Amino acid sequence: MTQITSLELYYRFVAIIDQATADEDIYAVPRAAEAAGMVGGEEPQTMSQRWNYSYTDGSGIELRAHARWWDSSKPFSDAPDIHVMRAELNNTASPFVNERRYETPLYG
């Protein structure tokens, strides 16, 4: 069986991130990373969540997938949660980066 390349996986994550942005589903990124067998996981935070994953193929090209959200409120003010998802391909002639973000409204 042929191992998937980091470039192929990068393009999968571009599509996953684009769909996750449209669906406002930040959890799609960690689910997909776990399903792909990427190394990493959640980094515990207090008022936010962050996931970092990586995958390196046989040629040494590395894919990194990140997802995070945080509460942008300050004391005595309400503000939306910010969600950011990113895929980046490293160890290539030119870096590849795809990042999308969305905010969740306070009152639906």
FENRA-V923679 format. One record per run of one state. SS is the DSSP state (h for helix, s for strand, l for the rest). FROM is the first residue (numbers start at 0). TO is the last residue. If there is no record, write none. Layout:
ss=<SS & SS>
from=<FROM & FROM>
to=<TO & TO>
This chain:
ss=<l & h & l & h & l & s & l & s & l & s & l & s & l & s & l>
from=<0 & 5 & 23 & 26 & 35 & 38 & 43 & 47 & 56 & 61 & 71 & 80 & 90 & 95 & 104>
to=<4 & 22 & 25 & 34 & 37 & 42 & 46 & 55 & 60 & 70 & 79 & 89 & 94 & 103 & 107>
